[in-house]
Amino acid sequence: MTAFSLDPARTAWCAELRTLAAEQLRPLAEKGEPGHVNRPLVAELGRLGLLTRLFTSGALDLCLMRESLAQTCTEAETALALQGLGAHPVHAYGTAAQRDRWLPGVRDGALVAAFALSEPGAGSDAAALALRAEPDPDGSGHWRLTGEKCWISNAPEADFYTVFARTVPGAGARGVTAFLVPADRPGLTGAPLDMLSPHPIGTLAFDAVPVTADDVLGEPDRGFRVAMHTLNLFRPSVGAFAVGMAQAALDATLAHTAGRDAFGGKLKDLQTVAHQVAEMALRTEAARLMVYAAAAAYDEGAPDVPKRAAMAKLLATETAQYVVDAAVQLHGARALSRGHLLEHLYREVRAPRIYEGASEVQRAVIAKELYREAPTRPDAAVEDQ
Ligand SMILES: Cc1cc2nc3c(=O)[nH]c(=O)nc-3n(C[C@H](O)[C@H](O)[C@H](O)COP(=O)(O)OP(=O)(O)OC[C@H]3O[C@@H](n4cnc5c(N)ncnc54)[C@H](O)[C@@H]3O)c2cc1C
C-alpha cells in the first residue's frame, strides 16, 4: 500500500471478497434467524478460509475483509468479526494446549467464540468490572466466577467465552484476569437480548462457575492488557465495517438518484441532490483513508496507534451514520420498507458508535494522547521554534 491507495493485489482481493459475499454468504445470511448465531454462515466463512485469515492477517487486511464483506453482507461481516474478537485473546495469549483445543474449530467455523467484557455496571468504564473470580475455599488454587456480563455478542449461543473477571478487589484495571470459559461449564447460563441491530447478543450469568489455572489467558491479574490489546487491533476494523456500510449506502444512492424520475428529469439533475451525493462520497473516502492509515500504523508498530485507531473508529462510525441517514433521505419512503437495504443499514449503523468505545470515549483517548505527546511546559512550544 502507498500512503493513498491499495496495491493491485489487495484491490483485486477486495473485489473477490465482495463477489464471495454476494454469491455465497448472502444467501446463507438470508436464511438465518435474526438475533441468533447463524452456524451455516460461520461454517461457510471457515470453508472459504476467511476465518483463518483472521489470525494470519495484519490489521490492514482485517480492515479490508470487514469493509468488503460489509459492503455486500453485514451479517457475514459481523460473524467474521466476532470470531476474531472472541478468539484473538486465545490466539495471542493462550497456551499451546488452549490454542490446540479451540483455534482449529474457530478457524473452520465449527466453534463460535465471544468476548465478554461489559457488565450492567461497567461499559465504557470497563476497569470497574465486578464479576468476581474468588479462590475456591478447598485451597486447590482454583477460582469460582460469580456475577453477570451484559450485551455480549454471540451470547448465549457461543461455544466458549473470553471472560474478564476481577481477581483483586478494588484494584481497577490491575486486578483483572482473562479466562477462557467453555459454554458448558456448570453454573454458566445466559439469555438472548432483543436489540435494534440484527445481531446475536445476550447476557451471561455466572453462578460459582469453576475455573482453573489452565483456563487463564495470559497472566493472572493482567487480563486488562489482554482486553485492551484485542480492542486496539479491532478498533480500526470497526471503522472499516462502518466504511463498508457507508459505501453500500452510497452505491445504492447513486443508482437510485440516477434512475428516479422527478420534476421532468432525474433526481441526480437536482443540484442539491448531486451535491449531497458528493458530500457522502467525500466523507466516506476521508474515513476510508483514515481507517487504512490507522491499520497500517498498527501493522508497522507505530507509537501513535491508540490515537490513530481512536480517530479512525470515531470518524468512520460517525460518517457512516451520516451517509446512511442521507441515503435514506434521498431514497424517500421506500428506504423505510422492512427488508430494504437501507432499512437494514439504518439499524446496523447505530451500534458501532457505542460499542468498542463510544464516540465520546474515542475523543477522550485522542485528547489524552495529544496532551501526552505535547510539550509539558506552556512556553515550550514557543521556545522550540
Ligand atoms: C450491538 C452491541 C454489541 C456489543 N457487543 C459486546 C461484546 O461482544 N462484548 C462486550 O464486552 N461488550 C459488548 N457490547 C457492549 C459495549 O461495549 C458497551 O455498550 C459500551 O462499552 C458502552 O457501555 P454502556 O453501554 O454501558 O454505556 P455507558 O458506559 O453507560 O455510556 C453511556 C454513554 O455515556 C457517554 N460516555 C461514557 N463514557 C464517557 C466518557 N469517558 N466521556 C464522555 N462521555 C462518555 C457516551 O455517550 C456513552 O454512549 C456491545 C454493545 C452493543 C450495542
The ligand as a MOL file (V3000), in Angstrom:
LIG
                    3D

  0  0  0     0  0            999 V3000
M  V30 BEGIN CTAB
M  V30 COUNTS 53 58 0 0 0
M  V30 BEGIN ATOM
M  V30 1 C -24.5970 -4.2830 19.3780 0
M  V30 2 C -23.6670 -4.2930 20.5550 0
M  V30 3 C -22.7420 -5.3260 20.6780 0
M  V30 4 C -21.9020 -5.4000 21.7930 0
M  V30 5 N -21.0410 -6.4650 21.9070 0
M  V30 6 C -20.2410 -6.5590 23.0060 0
M  V30 7 C -19.3800 -7.7100 23.1800 0
M  V30 8 O -19.3310 -8.6150 22.3220 0
M  V30 9 N -18.6350 -7.7860 24.2910 0
M  V30 10 C -18.6570 -6.8340 25.2580 0
M  V30 11 O -17.9480 -6.9810 26.2430 0
M  V30 12 N -19.4660 -5.7370 25.1370 0
M  V30 13 C -20.2580 -5.5770 24.0430 0
M  V30 14 N -21.1040 -4.5040 23.8980 0
M  V30 15 C -21.1920 -3.5320 24.9920 0
M  V30 16 C -20.4500 -2.2470 24.6570 0
M  V30 17 O -19.0770 -2.4640 24.6750 0
M  V30 18 C -20.9200 -1.1690 25.6430 0
M  V30 19 O -22.2580 -0.8660 25.3210 0
M  V30 20 C -20.0380 0.0610 25.5830 0
M  V30 21 O -18.7880 -0.1870 26.1640 0
M  V30 22 C -20.6860 1.2630 26.2860 0
M  V30 23 O -21.0720 0.9020 27.5690 0
M  V30 24 P -22.5580 1.2130 28.0850 0
M  V30 25 O -23.4950 0.7610 27.0340 0
M  V30 26 O -22.6920 0.6670 29.4480 0
M  V30 27 O -22.6520 2.7750 28.1180 0
M  V30 28 P -22.0780 3.7390 29.2700 0
M  V30 29 O -20.6870 3.3790 29.6190 0
M  V30 30 O -23.0790 3.8220 30.3540 0
M  V30 31 O -22.0390 5.1160 28.4930 0
M  V30 32 C -23.2580 5.7420 28.0290 0
M  V30 33 C -22.8740 6.9520 27.2480 0
M  V30 34 O -22.2190 7.8910 28.1090 0
M  V30 35 C -21.2820 8.6240 27.4000 0
M  V30 36 N -19.9220 8.3900 27.9500 0
M  V30 37 C -19.4400 7.2760 28.5080 0
M  V30 38 N -18.1500 7.4240 28.8660 0
M  V30 39 C -17.8180 8.6880 28.5550 0
M  V30 40 C -16.6240 9.4470 28.6700 0
M  V30 41 N -15.4990 8.9210 29.1870 0
M  V30 42 N -16.6520 10.7130 28.2380 0
M  V30 43 C -17.7800 11.2790 27.7040 0
M  V30 44 N -18.9330 10.5960 27.5570 0
M  V30 45 C -18.9500 9.3110 27.9690 0
M  V30 46 C -21.3480 8.1140 25.9390 0
M  V30 47 O -22.2580 8.8940 25.2070 0
M  V30 48 C -21.8930 6.7210 26.1070 0
M  V30 49 O -22.5130 6.2070 24.9230 0
M  V30 50 C -21.9490 -4.3990 22.7930 0
M  V30 51 C -22.8610 -3.3360 22.6470 0
M  V30 52 C -23.7170 -3.2810 21.5550 0
M  V30 53 C -24.6800 -2.1430 21.4340 0
M  V30 END ATOM
M  V30 BEGIN BOND
M  V30 1 1 1 2
M  V30 2 1 2 3
M  V30 3 2 2 52
M  V30 4 2 3 4
M  V30 5 1 4 5
M  V30 6 1 4 50
M  V30 7 2 5 6
M  V30 8 1 6 7
M  V30 9 1 6 13
M  V30 10 2 7 8
M  V30 11 1 7 9
M  V30 12 1 9 10
M  V30 13 2 10 11
M  V30 14 1 10 12
M  V30 15 2 12 13
M  V30 16 1 13 14
M  V30 17 1 14 15
M  V30 18 1 14 50
M  V30 19 1 15 16
M  V30 20 1 16 17
M  V30 21 1 16 18
M  V30 22 1 18 19
M  V30 23 1 18 20
M  V30 24 1 20 21
M  V30 25 1 20 22
M  V30 26 1 22 23
M  V30 27 1 23 24
M  V30 28 2 24 25
M  V30 29 1 24 26
M  V30 30 1 24 27
M  V30 31 1 27 28
M  V30 32 2 28 29
M  V30 33 1 28 30
M  V30 34 1 28 31
M  V30 35 1 31 32
M  V30 36 1 32 33
M  V30 37 1 33 34
M  V30 38 1 33 48
M  V30 39 1 34 35
M  V30 40 1 35 36
M  V30 41 1 35 46
M  V30 42 1 36 37
M  V30 43 1 36 45
M  V30 44 2 37 38
M  V30 45 1 38 39
M  V30 46 1 39 40
M  V30 47 2 39 45
M  V30 48 1 40 41
M  V30 49 2 40 42
M  V30 50 1 42 43
M  V30 51 2 43 44
M  V30 52 1 44 45
M  V30 53 1 46 47
M  V30 54 1 46 48
M  V30 55 1 48 49
M  V30 56 2 50 51
M  V30 57 1 51 52
M  V30 58 1 52 53
M  V30 END BOND
M  V30 END CTAB
M  END
